[in-house]
Amino acid sequence: LSEFEITDQKTLESICTTHGRKMQMEWKDVSMKTKCINTAEGTVLEYPKVFRITGSPDFDTDFLARLHILRRKNNNAPGEEFVKILHGTVTWFMCVEDEVAKVEVPKGWQIFYHGFVEHGALLDTVADFVTCTQIIGPSEWELEATGRENPLLEDAKRSRLEAAAAKK
């Protein structure tokens, strides 16, 4: 984990500057180690975290597939999500200009986005990837479902299952 995580302000500022981004919080309020405190089943997710997903994950992933945002409700402070893909390809759904888009990110890439961007990740029975995922921002935050329907989710699941079956 330590090889891939962002551990200091200088590194984070460099990443943000390179990509024309800026943290939405004062640096004094930014935590590099954070915790999601409201998952549906009471699971506490602490970050940074390495996700090793090979087929059926050992936790319910439906809440991650629903479109959601990351924020601390009591003061509306957003989290910033940074994900380095170490193995495989990860499928995300993101709202871009009020439309849901499917984004496939392969090994070797890093994706990062503001916590107020509606997004979801497809972790299904054929998923096979490893990521280092870090939510940077308030030390504790909530994953909040937006209620927006993801019109691409079921087709994406179906096409991945069909592709996996064709390989066998």
Contact map, one row per residue, 1 for C-alpha under 8 A:
111110000000000000000000000000000000000000000001110000000000000000000000000000000000000000000000000000000000000000000000000000000001000000000000000000000000000000000000
111110000000000000000000000000000000000000000000000000000000000000000000000000000000000000000000000000000000000000000000000000000000000000000000000000000000000000000000
111110000000000000000000000000000000000000000000000000000000000000000000000000000000000000000000000000000000000000000000000000000000000000000000000000000000000000000000
111111000000000000000000000000000000000000000000000000000000000000000000000000000001000000000000000000000000000000000000000000000001000000000000000000000000000000000000
111111100000000000000000000000000000000000000001000000000000000000000000000000000000000000000000000000000000000000000000000000000001110000000000000000000000000000000000
000111110011000000000000000000010000000000000000000000000000000000000000000000000000000000000000000000000000000000000000000000000000010000000000000000000000000000000000
000011111011000000000000000000010000000000000000000000000000000000000000000000000000000000000000000000000000000000000000000000000000000000000000000000000000000000000000
000001111111000000000000000000010000000000000000000000000000000000000000000000000000000000000000000000000000000000000000000000000000000000000000000000000000000000000000
000000111111100000000000001000000000000000000000000000000000000000000000000000000000000000000000000000000000000000000000000000000000000000000000000000000000000000000000
000000011111110000000000000000000000000000000000000000000000000000000000000000000000000000000000000000000000000000000000000000000000000000000000000000000000000000000000
000001111111111000000000000000000000000000000000000000000000000000000000000000000000000000000000000000000000000000000000000000000000000000000000000000000000000000000000
000001111111111100000000000000000000000000000000000000000000000000000000000000000000000000000000000000000000000000000000000000000000000000000000000000000000000000000000
000000001111111110000100000000000000000000000000000000000000000000000000000000000000000000000000000000000000000000000000000000000000000000000000000000000000000000000000
000000000111111111000000000000000000000000000000000000000000000000000000000000000000000000000000000000000000000000000000000000000000000000000000000000000000000000000000
000000000011111111100000000000000000000000000000000000000000000000000000000000000000000000000000000000000000000000000000000000000000000000000000000000000000000000000000
000000000001111111111110000000000000000000000000000000000000000000000000000000000000000000000000000000000000000000000000000000000000000000000000000000000000000000000000
000000000000111111111100000000000000000000000000000000000000000000000000000000000000000000000000000000000000000000000000000000000000000000000000000000000000000000000000
000000000000011111111000000000000000000000000000000000000000000000000000000000000000000000000000000000000000000000000000000000000000000000000000000000000000000000000000
000000000000001111111000000000000000000000000000000000000000000000000000000000000000000000000000000000000000000000000000000000000000000000000000000000000000000000000000
000000000000000111111100000000000000000000000000000000000000000000000000000000000000000000000000000000000000000000000000000000000000000000000000000000000000000000000000
000000000000000111111110000000000000000000000000000000000000000000000000000000000000000000000000000000000000000000000000000000000000000000000000000000000000000000000000
000000000000100110011111000000000000000000000000000000000000000000000000000000000000000000000000000000000000000000000000000000000000000000000000000000000000000000000000
000000000000000100001111110000000000000000000000000000000000000000000000000000010000000000000000000000000000000000000000000000000000000000000000000000000000000000000000
000000000000000000000111110000000000000000000000000000000000000000000000000011000000000000000000000000000000000000000000000000000000000000000000000000000000000000000000
000000000000000000000011111011000000000000000000000000000000000000000000000011000000000000000000000000000000000000000000000000000000000010000000000000000000000000000000
000000000000000000000011111111000000000000000000000000000000000000000000000000000000000000000000000000000000000000000000000000000000000000000000000000000000000000000000
000000001000000000000000111111000000000000000000000000000000000000000000000000000000000000000000000000000000000000000000000000000000000000000000000000000000000000000000
000000000000000000000000011111000000000000000000000000000000000000000000000000000000000000000000000000000000000000000000000000000000000000000000000000000000000000000000
000000000000000000000000111111100000000000000000000000000000000000000000000000000000000000000000000000000000000000000000000000000000000011000000000000000000000000000000
000000000000000000000000111111110000000000000000000000000000000000000000000000000000000000000000000000000000000000000000000000000000000111100000000000000000000000000000
000000000000000000000000000011111100000000000000000000000000000000000000000000000000000000000000000000000000000000000000000000000000000111100000000000000000000000000000
000001110000000000000000000001111100000000000001000000000000000000000000000000000000000000000000000000000000000000000000000000000000011110100000000000000000000000000000
000000000000000000000000000000111110000000000111000000000000000000000000000000000000000000000000000000000000000000000000000000000000011100100000000000000000000000000000
000000000000000000000000000000111111000000000111000000000000000000000000000000000000000000000000000000000000000000000000000000000000001111111000000000000000000000000000
000000000000000000000000000000001111100000011110000000000000000000000000000000000000000000000000000000000000000000000000000000000000000000111000000000000000000000000000
000000000000000000000000000000000111111000011100000000000000000000000000000000000000000000000000000000000000000000000000000000000000000000011110000000000000000000000000
000000000000000000000000000000000011111001111000000000000000000000000000000000000000000000000000000000000000000000000000000000000000000000011110000000000000000000000000
000000000000000000000000000000000001111101110000000000000000000000000000000000000000000000000000000000000000000000000000000000000000000000001110000000000000000000000000
000000000000000000000000000000000001111111110000000000000000001000000000000000000000000000000000000000000000000000000000000000000000000000000110000000000000000000000000
000000000000000000000000000000000000011111100000000000000000001000000000000000000000000000000000000000000000000000000000000000000000000000000000000000000000000000000000
000000000000000000000000000000000000001111100000000000000000000000000000000000000000000000000000000000000000000000000000000000000000000000000000000000000000000000000000
000000000000000000000000000000000000111111110000000000000000000000000000000000000000000000000000000000000000000000000000000000000000000000000000000000000000000000000000
000000000000000000000000000000000000111111111000000000000000000000000000000000000000000000000000000000000000000000000000000000000000000000000000000000000000000000000000
000000000000000000000000000000000011111001111100000000000000000000000000000000000000000000000000000000000000000000000000000000000000000000000000000000000000000000000000
000000000000000000000000000000000011100000111110000000000000000000000000000000000000000000000000000000000000000000000000000000000000000000000000000000000000000000000000
000000000000000000000000000000001111000000011111100000000000000000000000000000000000000000000000000000000000000000000000000000000000000000000000000000000000000000000000
000000000000000000000000000000001110000000001111100000000000000000000000000000000000000000000000000000000000000000000000000000000000111000000000000000000000000000000000
100010000000000000000000000000011100000000000111110000000000000000000000000000000000000000000000000000000000000000000000000000000001111000000000000000000000000000000000
100000000000000000000000000000000000000000000111111000000000000000000000000000000000000000000000000000000000000000000000000000000001110000000000000000000000000000000000
100000000000000000000000000000000000000000000001111100000000000000000000000000000000000000000000000000000000000000000000000000000111100000000000000000000000000000000000
000000000000000000000000000000000000000000000000111110000000000000000000000000000000000000000000000000000000000000000000000000001111100000000000000000000000000000000000
000000000000000000000000000000000000000000000000011111000000000000000000000000000000000000000000000000000000000000000000000000011110000000000000000000000000000000000000
000000000000000000000000000000000000000000000000001111111000000000000000000000000000000000000000000000000000000000000000001000111100000000000000000000000000000000000000
000000000000000000000000000000000000000000000000000111111000000000000000000000000000000000000000000000000000000000000000000011111000000000000000000000000000000000000000
000000000000000000000000000000000000000000000000000011111000000000000000000000000000000000000000000000000000000000000000000111110000000000000000000000000000000000000000
000000000000000000000000000000000000000000000000000011111100000000000000000000000000000000000000000000000000000000000000001111100000000000000000000000000000000000000000
000000000000000000000000000000000000000000000000000011111111100000000000000000000000000000000000000000000000000000000000001110000000000000000000000000000000000000000000
000000000000000000000000000000000000000000000000000000011111000000000000000000000000000000000000000000000000000000000000000000000000000000000000000000000000000000000000
000000000000000000000000000000000000000000000000000000001111100000000000000000000000000000000000000000000000000000000000000000000000000000000000000000000000000000000000
000000000000000000000000000000000000000000000000000000001111111000000000000000000000000000000000000000000000000000000000000000000000000000000000000000000000000000000000
000000000000000000000000000000000000000000000000000000001011111110000000000000000000000000000000000000000000000000000000001100000000000000000000000000000000000000000000
000000000000000000000000000000000000000000000000000000000001111111000000000000000000000000000000000000000000000000000000000000000000000000000000000000000000000000000000
000000000000000000000000000000000000001100000000000000000001111111000000000000000000000000000000000000000000000000000000000000000000000000000000100000000000000000000000
000000000000000000000000000000000000000000000000000000000000111111110000000000000000000000000000000000000000000000000001111000000000000000000000000000000000000000000000
000000000000000000000000000000000000000000000000000000000000111111100000000000000000000000000000000000000000000000000001111000000000000000000000000000001000000000000000
000000000000000000000000000000000000000000000000000000000000011111110000000000000000000000000000000000000000000000000011100000000000000000000000100011000000000000000000
000000000000000000000000000000000000000000000000000000000000000111111000000000000000000000001100000000000000000000000111000000000000000000000000111111000000000000000000
000000000000000000000000000000000000000000000000000000000000000101111100000000000000000000000000000000000000000000001111000000000000000000000011111000000000000000000000
000000000000000000000000000000000000000000000000000000000000000000111110000000000000000000000000000000000000000000111110000000000000000000000011110000000000000000000000
000000000000000000000000000000000000000000000000000000000000000000011111000001110000000000000000000000000000000000110000000000000000000000001111000000000000000000000000
000000000000000000000000000000000000000000000000000000000000000000001111100111100000000000000000000000000000000000110000000000000000000001001111000000000000000000000000
000000000000000000000000000000000000000000000000000000000000000000000111111111100000000000000000000000000000000000000000000000000000000001011100000000000000000000000000
000000000000000000000000000000000000000000000000000000000000000000000011111110000000000000000000000000000000000000000000000000000000000000001100000000000000000000000000
000000000000000000000000000000000000000000000000000000000000000000000001111100000000000000000000000000000000000000000000000000000000000000000000000000000000000000000000
000000000000000000000000000000000000000000000000000000000000000000000001111110000000000000000000000000000000000000000000000000000000000000000000000000000000000000000000
000000000000000000000000000000000000000000000000000000000000000000000011111111000000000000000000000000000000000000000000000000000000000000000000000000000000000000000000
000000000000000000000001100000000000000000000000000000000000000000000011101111100000000000000000000000000000000000000000000000000000000011000000000000000000000000000000
000000000000000000000001100000000000000000000000000000000000000000000111000111110000000000000000000000000000000001110000000000000000000011000000000000000000000000000000
000000000000000000000000000000000000000000000000000000000000000000000111000011111000000000000000000000000000000001110000000000000000001111001000000000000000000000000000
000000000000000000000010000000000000000000000000000000000000000000000100000001111100000000000000000000000000000111100000000000000000001110000000000000000000000000000000
000000000000000000000000000000000000000000000000000000000000000000000000000000111110000000000000000000000000000111100000000000000000111100000000000000000000000000000000
000000000000000000000000000000000000000000000000000000000000000000000000000000011111000000000000000000000000011110000000000000000000111100000000000000000000000000000000
000000000000000000000000000000000000000000000000000000000000000000000000000000001111100000000000000000000000011100000000000000000011110000000000000000000000000000000000
000100000000000000000000000000000000000000000000000000000000000000000000000000000111110000000000000000000011111000000000000000000011100000000000000000000000000000000000
000000000000000000000000000000000000000000000000000000000000000000000000000000000011111111000000000000001111110000000000000000001111000000000000000000000000000000000000
000000000000000000000000000000000000000000000000000000000000000000000000000000000001111100000000000000000011000000000000000000001111000000000000000000000000000000000000
000000000000000000000000000000000000000000000000000000000000000000000000000000000000111110000000000000000111000000000000000000011110000000000000000000000000000000000000
000000000000000000000000000000000000000000000000000000000000000000000000000000000000111111000000000000000110000000000000000000011100000000000000000000000000000000000000
000000000000000000000000000000000000000000000000000000000000000000000000000000000000101111100000000000011110000000000000000000011000000000000000000000000000000000000000
000000000000000000000000000000000000000000000000000000000000000000000000000000000000100111110000000000011100000000000000110000101000000000000000000000000000000000000000
000000000000000000000000000000000000000000000000000000000000000000000000000000000000000011111000000001111000000000000000110000000000000000000000000000000000000000000000
000000000000000000000000000000000000000000000000000000000000000000000000000000000000000001111100000001111000000000000011110000000000000000000000000000000000000000000000
000000000000000000000000000000000000000000000000000000000000000000100000000000000000000000111110000111100000000000000011110000000000000000000000000001000000000000000000
000000000000000000000000000000000000000000000000000000000000000000100000000000000000000000011111000111100000000000001111000000000000000000000000000000000000000000000000
000000000000000000000000000000000000000000000000000000000000000000000000000000000000000000001111111110000000000000001110000000000000000000000000000000000000000000000000
000000000000000000000000000000000000000000000000000000000000000000000000000000000000000000000111111110000000000000000000000000000000000000000000000000000000000000000000
000000000000000000000000000000000000000000000000000000000000000000000000000000000000000000000011111000000000000000000000000000000000000000000000000000000000000000000000
000000000000000000000000000000000000000000000000000000000000000000000000000000000000000000000011111100000000000000000000000000000000000000000000000000000000000000000000
000000000000000000000000000000000000000000000000000000000000000000000000000000000000000000000011111110000000000000000000000000000000000000000000000000000000000000000000
000000000000000000000000000000000000000000000000000000000000000000000000000000000000000000001111011111000000000000000000000000000000000000000000000001110000000000000000
000000000000000000000000000000000000000000000000000000000000000000000000000000000000000000001111001111100000000000000000000000000000000000000000000000010000000000000000
000000000000000000000000000000000000000000000000000000000000000000000000000000000000000000111100000111110000000000000000000000000000000000000000000000010000000000000000
000000000000000000000000000000000000000000000000000000000000000000000000000000000000000000111100000011111000000000000000000000000000000000000000000000000000000000000000
000000000000000000000000000000000000000000000000000000000000000000000000000000000000000011110000000001111100000000000000000000000000000000000000000000000000000000000000
000000000000000000000000000000000000000000000000000000000000000000000000000000000000100011110000000000111110111000000000000000000000000000000000000000000000000000000000
000000000000000000000000000000000000000000000000000000000000000000000000000000000000101111000000000000011111100000000000000000000000000000000000000000000000000000000000
000000000000000000000000000000000000000000000000000000000000000000000000000000000001111110000000000000001111100000000000000000000000000000000000000000000000000000000000
000000000000000000000000000000000000000000000000000000000000000000000000000000000001111000000000000000000111110000000000000000000000000000000000000000000000000000000000
000000000000000000000000000000000000000000000000000000000000000000000000000000000001100000000000000000001111111000000000000000000000000000000000000000000000000000000000
000000000000000000000000000000000000000000000000000000000000000000000000000000000111100000000000000000001001111100000000000000000000000000000000000000000000000000000000
000000000000000000000000000000000000000000000000000000000000000000000000000000000111000000000000000000001000111110000000000000000000000000000000000000000000000000000000
000000000000000000000000000000000000000000000000000000000000000000000000000000011110000000000000000000000000011111000000000000000000000000000000000000000000000000000000
000000000000000000000000000000000000000000000000000000000000000000000000000000011100000000000000000000000000001111101000000000000000000000000000000000000000000000000000
000000000000000000000000000000000000000000000000000000000000000000000000000001111000000000000000000000000000000111111000000000000000000000000000000000000000000000000000
000000000000000000000000000000000000000000000000000000000000000000001110000001111000000000000000000000000000000011111100000000000000000000000000000000000000000000000000
000000000000000000000000000000000000000000000000000000000000000000001110000001100000000000000000000000000000000001111100000000000000000000000000000000000000000000000000
000000000000000000000000000000000000000000000000000000000000000000011000000000000000000000000110000000000000000011111110000000000000000000000000000000000000000000000000
000000000000000000000000000000000000000000000000000000000000000000111000000000000000000000000110000000000000000000111111000000000000000000000000010000000000000000000000
000000000000000000000000000000000000000000000000000000000000000001111000000000000000000000011110000000000000000000001111100000000000000000000000000000000000000000000000
000000000000000000000000000000000000000000000000000000000000000111110000000000000000000000011100000000000000000000000111110000000000000000000000000000000000000000000000
000000000000000000000000000000000000000000000000000000000000000111000000000000000000000001111000000000000000000000000011111000000000000000000000000000000000000000000000
000000000000000000000000000000000000000000000000000000000000000110000000000000000000000001111000000000000000000000000001111100100000000000000000000000001000100000000000
000000000000000000000000000000000000000000000000000010011000100110000000000000000000000000000000000000000000000000000000111111100000000000000000000000000000000000000000
000000000000000000000000000000000000000000000000000000111000100000000000000000000000000000000000000000000000000000000000011111100000000000000000000000000000100000000000
000000000000000000000000000000000000000000000000000001111000000000000000000000000000000000000000000000000000000000000000001111100000000000000000000000000000000000000000
000000000000000000000000000000000000000000000000000001110000000000000000000000000000000000000000000000000000000000000000001111110000000000000000000000000000000110010000
000000000000000000000000000000000000000000000000000011110000000000000000000000000000000001000000000000000000000000000000011111111000000000000000000000000000000000000000
000000000000000000000000000000000000000000000000000111100000000000000000000000000000001110000000000000000000000000000000000001111100000000000000000000000000000000000000
000000000000000000000000000000000000000000000000001111000000000000000000000000000000111111000000000000000000000000000000000000111110000000000000000000000000000000000000
000000000000000000000000000000000000000000000000011110000000000000000000000000000000111100000000000000000000000000000000000000011111000000000000000000000000000000000000
000000000000000000000000000000000000000000000000011100000000000000000000000000000011111000000000000000000000000000000000000000001111100000000000000000000000000000000000
100110000000000000000000000000000000000000000001111000000000000000000000000000000011110000000000000000000000000000000000000000000111110000000000000000000000000000000000
000010000000000000000000000000000000000000000011111000000000000000000000000000001111000000000000000000000000000000000000000000000011111000000000000000000000000000000000
000011000000000000000000000000011000000000000011100000000000000000000000000000001110000000000000000000000000000000000000000000000001111100000000000000000000000000000000
000000000000000000000000000000011100000000000011000000000000000000000000000000111100000000000000000000000000000000000000000000000000111110000000000000000000000000000000
000000000000000000000000000001111100000000000000000000000000000000000000000000111100000000000000000000000000000000000000000000000000011111100000000000000000000000000000
000000000000000000000000100011110100000000000000000000000000000000000000000011110000000000000000000000000000000000000000000000000000001111100000000000000000000000000000
000000000000000000000000000011100100000000000000000000000000000000000011000011100000000000000000000000000000000000000000000000000000000111111000000000000000000000000000
000000000000000000000000000001111110000000000000000000000000000000000000000000000000000000000000000000000000000000000000000000000000000111111000000000000000000000000000
000000000000000000000000000000000111100000000000000000000000000000000001000000000000000000000000000000000000000000000000000000000000000001111100000000000000000000000000
000000000000000000000000000000000111110000000000000000000000000000000111100000100000000000000000000000000000000000000000000000000000000001111110000000000000000000000000
000000000000000000000000000000000001111000000000000000000000000000000111100000000000000000000000000000000000000000000000000000000000000000011111000000000000000000000000
000000000000000000000000000000000001111000000000000000000000000000011110000000000000000000000000000000000000000000000000000000000000000000001111100000000000000000000000
000000000000000000000000000000000000000000000000000000000000000000011110000000000000000000000000000000000000000000000000000000000000000000000111110000000000000000000000
000000000000000000000000000000000000000000000000000000000000001001111000000000000000000000000000000000000000000000000000000000000000000000000011111000000000000000000000
000000000000000000000000000000000000000000000000000000000000000000111000000000000000000000000000000000000000000000000100000000000000000000000001111100000000000000000000
000000000000000000000000000000000000000000000000000000000000000000110000000000000000000000000000000000000000000000000000000000000000000000000000111110000000000000000000
000000000000000000000000000000000000000000000000000000000000000000100000000000000000000000000000000000000000000000000000000000000000000000000000011111000000000000000000
000000000000000000000000000000000000000000000000000000000000000001100000000000000000000000000000000000000000000000000000000000000000000000000000001111100000000000000000
000000000000000000000000000000000000000000000000000000000000000001100000000000000000000000001000000100000000000000000000000000000000000000000000000111111000000000000000
000000000000000000000000000000000000000000000000000000000000000000000000000000000000000000000000000100000000000000000000000000000000000000000000000011111100000000000000
000000000000000000000000000000000000000000000000000000000000000000000000000000000000000000000000000111000000000000000000000000000000000000000000000001111111000000000000
000000000000000000000000000000000000000000000000000000000000000010000000000000000000000000000000000000000000000000000000010000000000000000000000000001111111100000000000
000000000000000000000000000000000000000000000000000000000000000000000000000000000000000000000000000000000000000000000000000000000000000000000000000000111111110000000000
000000000000000000000000000000000000000000000000000000000000000000000000000000000000000000000000000000000000000000000000000000000000000000000000000000011111111000000000
000000000000000000000000000000000000000000000000000000000000000000000000000000000000000000000000000000000000000000000000000000000000000000000000000000011111111100000000
000000000000000000000000000000000000000000000000000000000000000000000000000000000000000000000000000000000000000000000000010100000000000000000000000000001111111110000000
000000000000000000000000000000000000000000000000000000000000000000000000000000000000000000000000000000000000000000000000000000000000000000000000000000000111111111000000
000000000000000000000000000000000000000000000000000000000000000000000000000000000000000000000000000000000000000000000000000000000000000000000000000000000011111111100000
000000000000000000000000000000000000000000000000000000000000000000000000000000000000000000000000000000000000000000000000000001000000000000000000000000000001111111110000
000000000000000000000000000000000000000000000000000000000000000000000000000000000000000000000000000000000000000000000000000001000000000000000000000000000000111111111000
000000000000000000000000000000000000000000000000000000000000000000000000000000000000000000000000000000000000000000000000000000000000000000000000000000000000011111111100
000000000000000000000000000000000000000000000000000000000000000000000000000000000000000000000000000000000000000000000000000000000000000000000000000000000000001111111110
000000000000000000000000000000000000000000000000000000000000000000000000000000000000000000000000000000000000000000000000000001000000000000000000000000000000000111111111
000000000000000000000000000000000000000000000000000000000000000000000000000000000000000000000000000000000000000000000000000000000000000000000000000000000000000011111111
000000000000000000000000000000000000000000000000000000000000000000000000000000000000000000000000000000000000000000000000000000000000000000000000000000000000000001111111
000000000000000000000000000000000000000000000000000000000000000000000000000000000000000000000000000000000000000000000000000000000000000000000000000000000000000000111111
000000000000000000000000000000000000000000000000000000000000000000000000000000000000000000000000000000000000000000000000000000000000000000000000000000000000000000011111
